[in-house]
Amino acid sequence: TGNATARSITGVGFQPDFVWNKTRSASQNHFLYDAVRGASKDLRSNQTGTEGTSDAVTAFGADGFSVGSGNDGNENNQTYVNWNWKANGSGSSNTEGSINTTKTSANVDSGFSISTYTGNATEGATVGHGLSKSPEVVLVKKRSGSSGWYMYHSALGATKNLELQVTSAVATTANIWNDTAPTADVFSLGNNAAINGTSATFVAYCFHSVEGYSKVGSAYTGNGNVDGTFVYLGFRPRYFFLKRTDSADAWVIFDSAREPENEDDGQDLSLKANASDAEAAYGNIDFLSNGVKIRIATGYMNNNNSPYIYMAFAETPFKYSNAR
C-alpha cells in the first residue's frame, strides 16, 4: 500500500532485474522497468510511447526494489502489485546475432533474458538473446520512438504477431519476425520500423518454458462452458497471463498474491495489460496443484473453439528457487 514516502519494498526473495508495477485500486499506467535499461526508466504496456522516467522503481535491491514518493508507484493509500523476474544483473553485449546487443542479461536456468539493441532496418537481421534454448515468447518495444509492443509466440508461429497495448486479434505481418522462428542463439527481425528501425533503440524480453517453473509457449482452446477448459501446467501457478487470439479481447493477468483462494463466485480479480484500468472482477479461474481451471463461459477467457495463448509461472518452483 502506498504512503507517498520514498522507501524500499522487500520480501521478493531475490534481486529482481525486471519489475512490472501496476496500481490496483485506481486507474494508472502499467510501468515496466529492468536492470539493463536502468531503474527509473519506464515503458508502459498499455501505451505506445517512448521510454520515460518515473519513480515507481528507483533502484533494484538485494531483496526487492525502491520506490519514490510520487503517484506512479507509491500514492498515499493506493494499493499496488509488482511482478518480478530475475535475469543476470545489468548484462553485457551479446555478439551472436548480426546486430550486437548493447546489453543482454540472461537467466539460463529460468529461461528469461533482457536485451537492448539498435535497429538497422535490414530484413533478416538477428539478435542474440543469451539463452540456451529457443525462446517461445519474444516481446519487443521501441524505446526511442512511439510504437507498439510486438509479441512473437511459438503457438502462433513466426508469420504472426500480437500487440500488447491493444486488444486486436493476431495479425500476419511478414516484416516483423521475417517469417523465421527463433533459434537457440538468436531471434530474427524483419525491416519493420516498429522493431528494427534505422538507429532506433529497442528492448526485447525473451522467455522459454522450464519444467516445473514456467510454461510460456503454449495455448488452449475454449469450450464456451462454465465448466471450462482445464489447462495442464505441471505446477501450481503464481501468475497466469492470457489472450484470446482470434478476436479483439483484453490481455488478462491473474495471480495468487491478489487472489489467494479459489472461490466459485465469478469474482476473481484481474488486471488488463493493455489498459490503465483499476483491478476488477474480470473472470473466474481456479489455480490448482497442476494447472488452472477456467470457470467462466465468456469470450475473453473461454469462447467455444477459440484459441488462447498464455504465460504461467509457478507458485513454488523448488528446482529453480533462490537460496534464502
N, C-alpha and C positions, 0 to 999 in steps of 0.2 A: 504494500500500500504506500502511495506517495506521501511525502511530507515536506516537499519543497526545500529540502536541505541536502546539499551535496554530501554523498556518503558512499560506502562500499556495500554491495549486496553479496553475501557469501552463502555457502551451502551448496554450490553447484557440484562440488566434488572433484573438480579439475580446473585448470586454467583454460577457459574457452577461447577459441580462435574465430568463431562465428557466432554472433549473438543476434537473434531476431526478437525485437521488442514490440509489444502491442498493448495499448490501453484497453482494458476490459470494460470499464464502466462508462466510457464516453467515446464519442466519435473522434478518432485521431488516426493519423497515418501509421502504417507499419514501418518501423525503422530497422534496417539491416546493417550490421557492422561486421568487419572482420579485421584480423590482425595483419593481413597482407596490405590492405589499403590504409590501415591505421585507425585507432579509436577516434571517435567524434566524426568520422567521415561516413555519412549515411547514404543509403539508397532506399527507396520506398517501393515495396512490392505492388502497391495499388496505384502507382503513378509512373509516368514515362520520363520524368525529369532527370536532369543531370545530377551527379554526385553533389551532395550538400554537406553542411556542417550542423550538427545538433548535439545536445548533451544527454541523450538517453543512455549512451555509453561513452564515458570519458576516458576509461582505461580498462585494460584486461588484468585481472588479478589471479593469484595462485588458486583461489577457491571461488572465483566469480568475477565480478566486474564493478566498476564505479559508475555512479550516475550523478548528474549535475542537479541544480536546483530548479531547472526550467520545467515547462509543461509538457515537453516531448516525452519524458520518461519518468517524471517524479512530481507531478502536480499534486498538491495537497489533497488528501482524502480520495484520490482516484486509485483504482486498482489496476494492476498490470500483470502480464505474463511475459516471461522471456524463455525462449527455446535456445539451447546452447549445444554447439558441436565442437569437438576437439580436432584440430588438424595437426600442424607441427610448427607452431610459432609463426614468426613473420615471413619465413620462407627464403628461398634463393632462386636464382634464374634456372630455368629448365631449357635445355638446348635440343631436345629430341625432335621438335617439330620444325617446319620451315620458318615459323615465327618463333623466335626465342621469347619466353615469357619474361616479363620484368621480374616477377617473383612467383614461385609456386610453393605452397605449403601443403604437404600431403601426409595423411594418416593412413598408411598402407593397411594396417590391421583392421581399421574400421571402414575402409573403402570410401574415404572422403578427402577431397582436395579443393584448394582455392588457388586460382591462378589469375594474374593480371597480365595483359598483353596489349600491344599496339597494332592496329589493323594495317593491312597493306592492299586491300581491295583486289586480292588475287584469288580467283576461283581455284579451289583445290588446296589452299593453304592449310597447314596443320599446326596444332598447338599441343605441346606436351602437357599431360595432366598429372604426372608424378605417381600414379597408382600402379599396382601390379597386375590389374585386370582391366578389361574394357569397362568404362563407365556405362551404366544403364540409364542414367539421367545426367544431362548437361544443361545447366541453366546459365545463360549469358545475358549480361546487361551492359549497355554502353554507359561509360562514366562521364565522358566529355561532351555529351550532347543528349538531346531528348530522343528517346527510343524505347520500344517495348522490351519486356523480359521474354526472351525466346528460350523455349524448352525443347530439347530432344529427349524422347522417352523410348526405350527399346521396345516396349509393347506396341508402339505406333510405327516405328521404323524411321530411317533416315530421310525418307521423302516427305515426312510430315513434321509439323511443328505446332506448338501451342504458345499462347502469350499469357503470362501470369497476371498481368494487370487488367485483363478484360475477361468477360465470360464466354467469349467466342468458342465455337466448336473447333476441332482440329482442322488445320489448313495444309494445303500442299504447295510448297514453295521450293523450287529446285535450288535456288541460290542461297539458301540458308545453311543447310548441312552438306551441300554439294552431293546429295543423294548417297552419302558414304557413312557407314556406321563407324563409331569409334573403335580403335584398337586398344591393345594393352598398353600402348605407349602414347597415342595421340588421339585427338578428335579433329574432325575436318570441318572446314568453313567454305561457304560459297563466297561470292563477292558482294553480298548484300551489305549495304552501309550500316544496317542495324546491328550486325555482329562482326563486320570486317571492313569498316570504312577507313579510307586512307588517313593515317596519322591519328585516328581516333583511339581513345583508350577504353579498355573493357575489363570486366571481371567475369570469371567463369567458376561456377560451383559444380563439381563433379561427384557423383555417387555411384557405387555399385553395391549389390546385396552382399551381406556377410551372414552366414548361417548362425542363427541364434541371436543375432544382433539387429539386423535390418533386412527389409525386403522392399526394394525400391523400383524394380524394373518390371513389375507385374501389373495385371489388370484383372477385373472381374466383370461379370455380366449380370445386370439386374434382372429380377423376376417379377417386379410390379406387385409384390405381395407384402403385407405387414409381417408375415413370417418370411423375412427376406433372406438374401444370399448370405451364406457363411463364407468368409474369406480366410483360408488357412495361411498362417504366418510362421508357425513353428515356435512362437513365443507369445507371451502376454505383452501387448503393446503399451508403450507410454504415450505415443504420438501417432496419429493417423491423419493423413493428408490426401484428399481425393478430388477428382474432377471428372465429370461426365464429358466424353469426347465427341459425341455425335450431335450435341445441341448446346445452345448458349445457357450455361449454368455456372454457378459460383465455384471457386476453389475453396473447399471447406476444410477447416482444421479442427480436430478434436484432440484432447489429451487428458490423461488421468490425474494431472495435478489440479485442473479446474473442475473435473467431474470424476471423482474417485469411486463412485458407486454406480452399479448398473441398476437403473430403475425403469420399470416399464411404464413411463409416463409421457413419452414423446417430447421430453423437455431437456434433452442433452445440450449442454452449452457448447457453442462453436463460434469460430471467427472465420471471416472470409478474407483470404489473402489478397483478393482483388478489390477490396472495399475498405474504407475507413470506419465502417460501422462498429458500434459497440458490440460486445458479446451478447448473443441471443440464443434462444432455443431454436435450433435450426437442424432438427433431425433427431433420430433415435438410434443409438448404436450401443452394443454391448462389447466391452473389452473382456475377452475370455483368455483362458490359460494358453491357448494355442492359436488365437486369431481374433477376428471380430465377427459379430453377427449384426447384420443390418435389420432393423425392426421398424421400417417405415416404407410405404409404398409410393413415395413421391419421386419425381423425375431427377432431382439433383443428387439423389443417392441410390435409387433403386427402380428406375424406369424399366419396364419389361423389355428384355432383349437389348438394352442399351449397354455399351461398353464404358467402363470407368478405369482410369489409371489411379494408382495410389503410391504413396511412400509411407512406410511404417518403421518405427524404431522401438526397441524392446524396453520394457519396464526394468528388468534386471538381467542385463547381458553378462552373466558371470564370466564367460570365457574371455571377454574383452573389457572387463571392468577395470577401473583405475584403482591402485592401492591407496588406502587412506591411513 
